[in-house]
């Protein structure tokens, strides 16, 4: 891990905090899915590879939905709003910050029987647990309870194995009220059963005390090459029955597992209400679910799976979801009976839209009858374009209102089995003071049929490059090239882009630099004609000056590192710089998206094109909605505030509104601080030149708030022992101003 080393015992800062944008999330602009219907959650930000659990966020007695999207390890929170029997939800991001950082998979399960769901999540080949210590007055709160799940094998305690690309079952297998674990083992061919001994040992279900009871629970094996299941496998260890007792480990110890299986998802539930867990499996290379019925009549009898349904649920429309479907048993419609939601659990060759299948349970909770409802649950109520949404604002029809184009890095085509790119077009059907977007097409100008470049990661930029009064288009693509489209529609008329050519420099050479290209059209040198700046995969900016005339573009390469800008962060060679230049009262400001998801903000640009721009903030307003951030910024309603539509890797967009544009870039009142020690290990102290109470907020580098102290008094110690090693941004605010500093934690 990278650590930035700071010299000296303390860091002194006497800074005038620069007035930043003050972006806050809003849902004020409505979006129509057609001429009459509005999206309920247009700005929720998309879903790709989602996992689902129930939790009552607002303690109103109804189950809400916790969604964890492994695309960028992002939590999304949805409140149930429709009453019993309804599947209506409202996106409620205000609940997201209570959750800790998680990765790969996350399931909410109440392990200590207090009625508050806890968190089980992947970490470093095993799993960790966060206990919910919240309450109905203060809300949910999670503290780390077990950094690593352990299990006892023979007489030794070892880490319980979990794969990052699997989904385990965290469920009471034996009906004794404590939570057990079913997960594929290291070999990935059979399911291991780790029994929780909390009830047997303490008489209560509040502990995580596991023993490994069985290496082949259910007496079945998955093939190492396919998703075929062998029932009642009695030939090969560990399924050969050579146990001294039915539910114990093989006395000879571990043996070679043979072929390894690449990944599976596990849902354990009682499908026939006989007290014994059955199972629903998904496989890494297949689009179907396999249901296994258990032959047992009581738990812990080493019973085997006696039958299977290879097209589950065969009583309805079977799941057909590429690839590696994962099933989740959650109550969607708040009727007290759990339903079935199926997502996809891998990002390679998998469906990334229409990727959440919902089956309503018309039967009982234990003995369900799952009826297919839709394949785009939650996604149908949001702007959802695939993976890697790239929004751009552009007045397509010449009516003076900015319309919305949303491209993406890739969108899975379930007919061809390949990825492609489409430009979604939303017309602004509102007014200058009250914008409103209406979906028109998912293939703007039939762009996908033109044969442009790689067919992936199209990013359009618009500006008048031939001085004819209409805006032309430059499109960057995955291969790193750009393409020029002249707008032949004419000023004041709808844009028309029918022909294109590779964008070339003044020597006639194609403009190219590795993969990915994110162009911006801007008169950077303020000489009356538009220049071109291209964000690159490296995190740097290329600058091509237009040395021709306003009507005869000629692009002359100036630099591959404009302004010394670099958004590749500390740990990555990739930056994926998506530039947006803003002219604020005659001065350029620059906001860049990045692969990390943080927004970078620069000023000191005018008359400094050969120098280094000033990095005001590398985590602008501490916004983070997911990785691969892509901003589009404009005052859409003329209220002297910027509106920002921000794309992310999940394929959706979110809407934000800034503070007053006239205040951006104005220094706030000076506040001096000393912060020490830095680097630190377990506590820090902050001294200031003000006696006012301070609010101190800690942010991880990707922008997620991880800790806060309100009403802090200068000179008092702050406990940071619960924070992991790494680099953090600390925002210290009072009536005297706001100061941000970097803190390194090393132990």
Secondary structure, 3 states (H helix, E strand, C coil): CCCCCCCCCEEEEEEEEECCCCCEECCCCEEECCCCCECCCCCCCCCCCEEEEEECCCCCCCCEEEEEECCCCEEEEEEECCCCCCCCEEECHHHHHHCCCCCCCEEEECCCCCCCCEEEEEECCEEEEEEECCECCCECCEEEEECCCEEEECCEEEECCCCCCCECEEECCCCCCCCEEEEECCCCCCEEEEEECHHHHHCCCCCCCEEEEECCCECEEECCCCCCEEECCCCCCCCCCCCCCCCCCCCCCCCCCCCCCCCEEEEEECCCCCCCCEEEEEECCCCCEEEEEECCCCCCCCCEEEEEECCCCCCCCCCCCCCCEEEEEECCCCCCCCEEEEEECCCCCCCCCCCEEEEEECCCCCCCCEEEEECECCHHHCCECCEEEEEEEECCCCCCCCEEEEEEEEEEECCCCEEECCCEEEEECCCCCCCEEEEEECCHHHHHHCCCCCCCCCEEEEECCCCCCCCEEEEECCCCEEEEECCCCCCCCCCCCCCEEECECCCCCECECCCCEEEEEECCCCCCCCEEEEEECCCCEEEEEECCCCCCCCEEEEECCHHHCCCCCCCCCCCCCEEEEEEECCEEEEEEECCCCCCEEEECCCCCCCCCCEEEECCHHHCCCCCCCEEEEECCCCCCEEEEEEECCCCEEEEEEEEEHHHCCCEEEEEEEEEECCCECCEEEEEECCCCCEEEEEEECCCCEEEEEEEECCCCEEECCCCCCEEEEEEEEECCEEEEEEEEECC
